[in-house]
Amino acid sequence: MSSIDDNKRTVLRYFELLTRNDVAGLMAIYDESMTLHVSGNTLTSGSYSKTQLAELAGLVVDVFPTGLVLKVAGMVAEDDRVAAEVESRGIHVSGRQYQNNYHFLITVRDGRIVECREYMDTEHVTDVICGGKRPAQS
């Protein structure tokens, strides 16, 4: 088995852990230097360290009480990077349906996730997850 195949398996495991909201499993799969970069200009956009992700992970249950399902639609990999197309589905605490399509670029080293770049429909995030609120203009 190639390291590319191992990296793809790690990414599949990552989305399984996210779907189960398995915080301990996520912290174990994250490298100590893990950084998540969330694209756009929403209330959830920005860069997050492993420590910050540990603090935020439990909030998913608050926002999606019945869970958020993440399904990998496709992946390609090269060297230590895996690109994944992912679909999400869940009921937001407001009662609204949340469905989004994502592209993730994930860097994996030695079976652990070092960096994740997340791209999605930011208008849908603002509309449903952020209740239409946007960051203050600077």
PyMOL commands that place a pseudoatom at each C-alpha (Angstrom):
pseudoatom trace, name=CA, resn=MET, resi=1, chain=A, elem=C, hetatm=0, pos=[0.000, 0.000, 0.000]
pseudoatom trace, name=CA, resn=SER, resi=2, chain=A, elem=C, hetatm=0, pos=[1.360, 3.418, -0.924]
pseudoatom trace, name=CA, resn=SER, resi=3, chain=A, elem=C, hetatm=0, pos=[1.588, 6.376, 1.402]
pseudoatom trace, name=CA, resn=ILE, resi=4, chain=A, elem=C, hetatm=0, pos=[-0.943, 8.095, -0.883]
pseudoatom trace, name=CA, resn=ASP, resi=5, chain=A, elem=C, hetatm=0, pos=[-3.433, 5.312, -0.120]
pseudoatom trace, name=CA, resn=ASP, resi=6, chain=A, elem=C, hetatm=0, pos=[-2.631, 5.635, 3.599]
pseudoatom trace, name=CA, resn=ASN, resi=7, chain=A, elem=C, hetatm=0, pos=[-3.226, 9.405, 3.395]
pseudoatom trace, name=CA, resn=LYS, resi=8, chain=A, elem=C, hetatm=0, pos=[-6.591, 8.869, 1.721]
pseudoatom trace, name=CA, resn=ARG, resi=9, chain=A, elem=C, hetatm=0, pos=[-7.579, 6.410, 4.449]
pseudoatom trace, name=CA, resn=THR, resi=10, chain=A, elem=C, hetatm=0, pos=[-6.581, 8.989, 7.072]
pseudoatom trace, name=CA, resn=VAL, resi=11, chain=A, elem=C, hetatm=0, pos=[-8.794, 11.594, 5.385]
pseudoatom trace, name=CA, resn=LEU, resi=12, chain=A, elem=C, hetatm=0, pos=[-11.734, 9.178, 5.209]
pseudoatom trace, name=CA, resn=ARG, resi=13, chain=A, elem=C, hetatm=0, pos=[-11.236, 8.463, 8.913]
pseudoatom trace, name=CA, resn=TYR, resi=14, chain=A, elem=C, hetatm=0, pos=[-11.169, 12.233, 9.580]
pseudoatom trace, name=CA, resn=PHE, resi=15, chain=A, elem=C, hetatm=0, pos=[-14.620, 12.708, 8.049]
pseudoatom trace, name=CA, resn=GLU, resi=16, chain=A, elem=C, hetatm=0, pos=[-15.960, 9.663, 9.927]
pseudoatom trace, name=CA, resn=LEU, resi=17, chain=A, elem=C, hetatm=0, pos=[-14.702, 11.201, 13.188]
pseudoatom trace, name=CA, resn=LEU, resi=18, chain=A, elem=C, hetatm=0, pos=[-16.244, 14.579, 12.297]
pseudoatom trace, name=CA, resn=THR, resi=19, chain=A, elem=C, hetatm=0, pos=[-19.592, 12.929, 11.506]
pseudoatom trace, name=CA, resn=ARG, resi=20, chain=A, elem=C, hetatm=0, pos=[-19.536, 11.077, 14.854]
pseudoatom trace, name=CA, resn=ASN, resi=21, chain=A, elem=C, hetatm=0, pos=[-18.342, 14.266, 16.596]
pseudoatom trace, name=CA, resn=ASP, resi=22, chain=A, elem=C, hetatm=0, pos=[-15.627, 12.117, 18.190]
pseudoatom trace, name=CA, resn=VAL, resi=23, chain=A, elem=C, hetatm=0, pos=[-13.542, 14.857, 19.807]
pseudoatom trace, name=CA, resn=ALA, resi=24, chain=A, elem=C, hetatm=0, pos=[-10.989, 12.464, 21.326]
pseudoatom trace, name=CA, resn=GLY, resi=25, chain=A, elem=C, hetatm=0, pos=[-10.558, 10.719, 17.968]
pseudoatom trace, name=CA, resn=LEU, resi=26, chain=A, elem=C, hetatm=0, pos=[-10.121, 14.054, 16.195]
pseudoatom trace, name=CA, resn=MET, resi=27, chain=A, elem=C, hetatm=0, pos=[-7.495, 15.226, 18.694]
pseudoatom trace, name=CA, resn=ALA, resi=28, chain=A, elem=C, hetatm=0, pos=[-5.635, 11.940, 18.156]
pseudoatom trace, name=CA, resn=ILE, resi=29, chain=A, elem=C, hetatm=0, pos=[-5.630, 12.292, 14.367]
pseudoatom trace, name=CA, resn=TYR, resi=30, chain=A, elem=C, hetatm=0, pos=[-4.493, 15.938, 14.488]
pseudoatom trace, name=CA, resn=ASP, resi=31, chain=A, elem=C, hetatm=0, pos=[-0.775, 16.659, 14.563]
pseudoatom trace, name=CA, resn=GLU, resi=32, chain=A, elem=C, hetatm=0, pos=[0.303, 19.029, 17.336]
pseudoatom trace, name=CA, resn=SER, resi=33, chain=A, elem=C, hetatm=0, pos=[0.899, 21.697, 14.649]
pseudoatom trace, name=CA, resn=MET, resi=34, chain=A, elem=C, hetatm=0, pos=[-2.582, 21.199, 13.124]
pseudoatom trace, name=CA, resn=THR, resi=35, chain=A, elem=C, hetatm=0, pos=[-4.162, 24.303, 11.618]
pseudoatom trace, name=CA, resn=LEU, resi=36, chain=A, elem=C, hetatm=0, pos=[-7.619, 24.539, 10.053]
pseudoatom trace, name=CA, resn=HIS, resi=37, chain=A, elem=C, hetatm=0, pos=[-8.172, 27.415, 7.631]
pseudoatom trace, name=CA, resn=VAL, resi=38, chain=A, elem=C, hetatm=0, pos=[-11.852, 28.167, 6.940]
pseudoatom trace, name=CA, resn=SER, resi=39, chain=A, elem=C, hetatm=0, pos=[-12.351, 30.278, 3.835]
pseudoatom trace, name=CA, resn=GLY, resi=40, chain=A, elem=C, hetatm=0, pos=[-14.480, 33.328, 3.311]
pseudoatom trace, name=CA, resn=ASN, resi=41, chain=A, elem=C, hetatm=0, pos=[-15.740, 36.209, 5.352]
pseudoatom trace, name=CA, resn=THR, resi=42, chain=A, elem=C, hetatm=0, pos=[-18.229, 34.587, 7.715]
pseudoatom trace, name=CA, resn=LEU, resi=43, chain=A, elem=C, hetatm=0, pos=[-18.469, 34.468, 11.487]
pseudoatom trace, name=CA, resn=THR, resi=44, chain=A, elem=C, hetatm=0, pos=[-16.847, 31.009, 11.260]
pseudoatom trace, name=CA, resn=SER, resi=45, chain=A, elem=C, hetatm=0, pos=[-14.029, 31.969, 8.862]
pseudoatom trace, name=CA, resn=GLY, resi=46, chain=A, elem=C, hetatm=0, pos=[-10.440, 32.123, 10.005]
pseudoatom trace, name=CA, resn=SER, resi=47, chain=A, elem=C, hetatm=0, pos=[-7.559, 29.931, 11.134]
pseudoatom trace, name=CA, resn=TYR, resi=48, chain=A, elem=C, hetatm=0, pos=[-7.767, 27.602, 14.110]
pseudoatom trace, name=CA, resn=SER, resi=49, chain=A, elem=C, hetatm=0, pos=[-5.056, 25.732, 16.026]
pseudoatom trace, name=CA, resn=LYS, resi=50, chain=A, elem=C, hetatm=0, pos=[-5.452, 22.241, 17.477]
pseudoatom trace, name=CA, resn=THR, resi=51, chain=A, elem=C, hetatm=0, pos=[-6.146, 23.759, 20.902]
pseudoatom trace, name=CA, resn=GLN, resi=52, chain=A, elem=C, hetatm=0, pos=[-8.874, 26.012, 19.487]
pseudoatom trace, name=CA, resn=LEU, resi=53, chain=A, elem=C, hetatm=0, pos=[-10.381, 23.076, 17.564]
pseudoatom trace, name=CA, resn=ALA, resi=54, chain=A, elem=C, hetatm=0, pos=[-10.595, 21.051, 20.783]
pseudoatom trace, name=CA, resn=GLU, resi=55, chain=A, elem=C, hetatm=0, pos=[-12.565, 23.897, 22.360]
pseudoatom trace, name=CA, resn=LEU, resi=56, chain=A, elem=C, hetatm=0, pos=[-14.861, 24.327, 19.331]
pseudoatom trace, name=CA, resn=ALA, resi=57, chain=A, elem=C, hetatm=0, pos=[-15.476, 20.639, 18.565]
pseudoatom trace, name=CA, resn=GLY, resi=58, chain=A, elem=C, hetatm=0, pos=[-18.187, 20.260, 21.190]
pseudoatom trace, name=CA, resn=LEU, resi=59, chain=A, elem=C, hetatm=0, pos=[-20.160, 23.145, 19.684]
pseudoatom trace, name=CA, resn=VAL, resi=60, chain=A, elem=C, hetatm=0, pos=[-21.199, 21.025, 16.695]
pseudoatom trace, name=CA, resn=VAL, resi=61, chain=A, elem=C, hetatm=0, pos=[-23.712, 19.207, 18.910]
pseudoatom trace, name=CA, resn=ASP, resi=62, chain=A, elem=C, hetatm=0, pos=[-25.097, 22.562, 20.053]
pseudoatom trace, name=CA, resn=VAL, resi=63, chain=A, elem=C, hetatm=0, pos=[-25.525, 23.774, 16.474]
pseudoatom trace, name=CA, resn=PHE, resi=64, chain=A, elem=C, hetatm=0, pos=[-26.640, 20.424, 14.979]
pseudoatom trace, name=CA, resn=PRO, resi=65, chain=A, elem=C, hetatm=0, pos=[-28.359, 18.545, 17.826]
pseudoatom trace, name=CA, resn=THR, resi=66, chain=A, elem=C, hetatm=0, pos=[-29.189, 15.545, 15.613]
pseudoatom trace, name=CA, resn=GLY, resi=67, chain=A, elem=C, hetatm=0, pos=[-25.728, 15.568, 14.050]
pseudoatom trace, name=CA, resn=LEU, resi=68, chain=A, elem=C, hetatm=0, pos=[-24.057, 16.749, 10.880]
pseudoatom trace, name=CA, resn=VAL, resi=69, chain=A, elem=C, hetatm=0, pos=[-23.376, 14.022, 8.324]
pseudoatom trace, name=CA, resn=LEU, resi=70, chain=A, elem=C, hetatm=0, pos=[-20.320, 14.487, 6.109]
pseudoatom trace, name=CA, resn=LYS, resi=71, chain=A, elem=C, hetatm=0, pos=[-20.091, 12.294, 3.021]
pseudoatom trace, name=CA, resn=VAL, resi=72, chain=A, elem=C, hetatm=0, pos=[-16.969, 12.131, 0.869]
pseudoatom trace, name=CA, resn=ALA, resi=73, chain=A, elem=C, hetatm=0, pos=[-17.997, 12.342, -2.792]
pseudoatom trace, name=CA, resn=GLY, resi=74, chain=A, elem=C, hetatm=0, pos=[-14.480, 11.997, -4.208]
pseudoatom trace, name=CA, resn=MET, resi=75, chain=A, elem=C, hetatm=0, pos=[-10.787, 12.315, -3.463]
pseudoatom trace, name=CA, resn=VAL, resi=76, chain=A, elem=C, hetatm=0, pos=[-7.519, 12.768, -5.296]
pseudoatom trace, name=CA, resn=ALA, resi=77, chain=A, elem=C, hetatm=0, pos=[-4.087, 12.694, -3.707]
pseudoatom trace, name=CA, resn=GLU, resi=78, chain=A, elem=C, hetatm=0, pos=[-0.514, 13.617, -4.464]
pseudoatom trace, name=CA, resn=ASP, resi=79, chain=A, elem=C, hetatm=0, pos=[2.480, 13.452, -2.131]
pseudoatom trace, name=CA, resn=ASP, resi=80, chain=A, elem=C, hetatm=0, pos=[1.231, 14.427, 1.354]
pseudoatom trace, name=CA, resn=ARG, resi=81, chain=A, elem=C, hetatm=0, pos=[-1.898, 16.263, 0.156]
pseudoatom trace, name=CA, resn=VAL, resi=82, chain=A, elem=C, hetatm=0, pos=[-5.406, 14.931, -0.286]
pseudoatom trace, name=CA, resn=ALA, resi=83, chain=A, elem=C, hetatm=0, pos=[-8.156, 16.923, -1.998]
pseudoatom trace, name=CA, resn=ALA, resi=84, chain=A, elem=C, hetatm=0, pos=[-11.659, 15.854, -1.024]
pseudoatom trace, name=CA, resn=GLU, resi=85, chain=A, elem=C, hetatm=0, pos=[-15.092, 16.841, -2.282]
pseudoatom trace, name=CA, resn=VAL, resi=86, chain=A, elem=C, hetatm=0, pos=[-17.513, 16.524, 0.614]
pseudoatom trace, name=CA, resn=GLU, resi=87, chain=A, elem=C, hetatm=0, pos=[-21.242, 16.983, 1.070]
pseudoatom trace, name=CA, resn=SER, resi=88, chain=A, elem=C, hetatm=0, pos=[-22.840, 17.839, 4.422]
pseudoatom trace, name=CA, resn=ARG, resi=89, chain=A, elem=C, hetatm=0, pos=[-26.383, 17.403, 5.646]
pseudoatom trace, name=CA, resn=GLY, resi=90, chain=A, elem=C, hetatm=0, pos=[-28.017, 18.198, 8.964]
pseudoatom trace, name=CA, resn=ILE, resi=91, chain=A, elem=C, hetatm=0, pos=[-30.757, 20.070, 10.758]
pseudoatom trace, name=CA, resn=HIS, resi=92, chain=A, elem=C, hetatm=0, pos=[-29.554, 23.314, 12.349]
pseudoatom trace, name=CA, resn=VAL, resi=93, chain=A, elem=C, hetatm=0, pos=[-30.740, 24.178, 15.865]
pseudoatom trace, name=CA, resn=SER, resi=94, chain=A, elem=C, hetatm=0, pos=[-33.010, 26.774, 14.200]
pseudoatom trace, name=CA, resn=GLY, resi=95, chain=A, elem=C, hetatm=0, pos=[-34.873, 23.906, 12.509]
pseudoatom trace, name=CA, resn=ARG, resi=96, chain=A, elem=C, hetatm=0, pos=[-33.497, 24.815, 9.084]
pseudoatom trace, name=CA, resn=GLN, resi=97, chain=A, elem=C, hetatm=0, pos=[-31.999, 22.225, 6.766]
pseudoatom trace, name=CA, resn=TYR, resi=98, chain=A, elem=C, hetatm=0, pos=[-28.258, 22.690, 6.211]
pseudoatom trace, name=CA, resn=GLN, resi=99, chain=A, elem=C, hetatm=0, pos=[-26.703, 21.139, 3.117]
pseudoatom trace, name=CA, resn=ASN, resi=100, chain=A, elem=C, hetatm=0, pos=[-23.394, 22.330, 1.759]
pseudoatom trace, name=CA, resn=ASN, resi=101, chain=A, elem=C, hetatm=0, pos=[-20.725, 21.223, -0.681]
pseudoatom trace, name=CA, resn=TYR, resi=102, chain=A, elem=C, hetatm=0, pos=[-17.096, 21.540, 0.297]
pseudoatom trace, name=CA, resn=HIS, resi=103, chain=A, elem=C, hetatm=0, pos=[-13.622, 21.202, -1.060]
pseudoatom trace, name=CA, resn=PHE, resi=104, chain=A, elem=C, hetatm=0, pos=[-10.953, 20.320, 1.482]
pseudoatom trace, name=CA, resn=LEU, resi=105, chain=A, elem=C, hetatm=0, pos=[-7.217, 20.337, 0.857]
pseudoatom trace, name=CA, resn=ILE, resi=106, chain=A, elem=C, hetatm=0, pos=[-5.674, 18.291, 3.640]
pseudoatom trace, name=CA, resn=THR, resi=107, chain=A, elem=C, hetatm=0, pos=[-1.984, 17.731, 4.379]
pseudoatom trace, name=CA, resn=VAL, resi=108, chain=A, elem=C, hetatm=0, pos=[-1.198, 14.401, 6.065]
pseudoatom trace, name=CA, resn=ARG, resi=109, chain=A, elem=C, hetatm=0, pos=[2.135, 13.363, 7.568]
pseudoatom trace, name=CA, resn=ASP, resi=110, chain=A, elem=C, hetatm=0, pos=[2.793, 10.082, 9.330]
pseudoatom trace, name=CA, resn=GLY, resi=111, chain=A, elem=C, hetatm=0, pos=[-0.928, 9.321, 9.540]
pseudoatom trace, name=CA, resn=ARG, resi=112, chain=A, elem=C, hetatm=0, pos=[-1.819, 12.636, 11.196]
pseudoatom trace, name=CA, resn=ILE, resi=113, chain=A, elem=C, hetatm=0, pos=[-3.468, 15.743, 9.796]
pseudoatom trace, name=CA, resn=VAL, resi=114, chain=A, elem=C, hetatm=0, pos=[-1.125, 18.722, 9.772]
pseudoatom trace, name=CA, resn=GLU, resi=115, chain=A, elem=C, hetatm=0, pos=[-3.224, 21.258, 7.886]
pseudoatom trace, name=CA, resn=CYS, resi=116, chain=A, elem=C, hetatm=0, pos=[-6.730, 21.503, 6.482]
pseudoatom trace, name=CA, resn=ARG, resi=117, chain=A, elem=C, hetatm=0, pos=[-8.034, 24.175, 4.116]
pseudoatom trace, name=CA, resn=GLU, resi=118, chain=A, elem=C, hetatm=0, pos=[-11.836, 24.260, 3.915]
pseudoatom trace, name=CA, resn=TYR, resi=119, chain=A, elem=C, hetatm=0, pos=[-13.799, 25.896, 1.079]
pseudoatom trace, name=CA, resn=MET, resi=120, chain=A, elem=C, hetatm=0, pos=[-17.615, 25.951, 0.883]
pseudoatom trace, name=CA, resn=ASP, resi=121, chain=A, elem=C, hetatm=0, pos=[-20.673, 28.010, -0.032]
pseudoatom trace, name=CA, resn=THR, resi=122, chain=A, elem=C, hetatm=0, pos=[-20.061, 30.798, 2.480]
pseudoatom trace, name=CA, resn=GLU, resi=123, chain=A, elem=C, hetatm=0, pos=[-23.400, 32.476, 1.753]
pseudoatom trace, name=CA, resn=HIS, resi=124, chain=A, elem=C, hetatm=0, pos=[-25.195, 29.307, 2.876]
pseudoatom trace, name=CA, resn=VAL, resi=125, chain=A, elem=C, hetatm=0, pos=[-23.056, 29.249, 6.053]
pseudoatom trace, name=CA, resn=THR, resi=126, chain=A, elem=C, hetatm=0, pos=[-23.961, 32.884, 6.742]
pseudoatom trace, name=CA, resn=ASP, resi=127, chain=A, elem=C, hetatm=0, pos=[-27.646, 32.277, 6.027]
pseudoatom trace, name=CA, resn=VAL, resi=128, chain=A, elem=C, hetatm=0, pos=[-28.166, 29.111, 8.092]
pseudoatom trace, name=CA, resn=ILE, resi=129, chain=A, elem=C, hetatm=0, pos=[-25.365, 28.704, 10.636]
pseudoatom trace, name=CA, resn=CYS, resi=130, chain=A, elem=C, hetatm=0, pos=[-24.779, 32.397, 11.332]
pseudoatom trace, name=CA, resn=GLY, resi=131, chain=A, elem=C, hetatm=0, pos=[-28.443, 33.405, 11.110]
pseudoatom trace, name=CA, resn=GLY, resi=132, chain=A, elem=C, hetatm=0, pos=[-27.664, 36.004, 8.436]
pseudoatom trace, name=CA, resn=LYS, resi=133, chain=A, elem=C, hetatm=0, pos=[-25.102, 37.796, 10.620]
pseudoatom trace, name=CA, resn=ARG, resi=134, chain=A, elem=C, hetatm=0, pos=[-21.820, 38.877, 9.102]
pseudoatom trace, name=CA, resn=PRO, resi=135, chain=A, elem=C, hetatm=0, pos=[-18.522, 39.972, 10.651]
pseudoatom trace, name=CA, resn=ALA, resi=136, chain=A, elem=C, hetatm=0, pos=[-18.207, 43.672, 11.422]
pseudoatom trace, name=CA, resn=GLN, resi=137, chain=A, elem=C, hetatm=0, pos=[-16.565, 45.655, 8.628]
pseudoatom trace, name=CA, resn=SER, resi=138, chain=A, elem=C, hetatm=0, pos=[-13.178, 47.056, 9.563]
for i in range(1, 138): cmd.bond("trace and resi %d" % i, "trace and resi %d" % (i + 1))
show_as sticks, trace
zoom trace
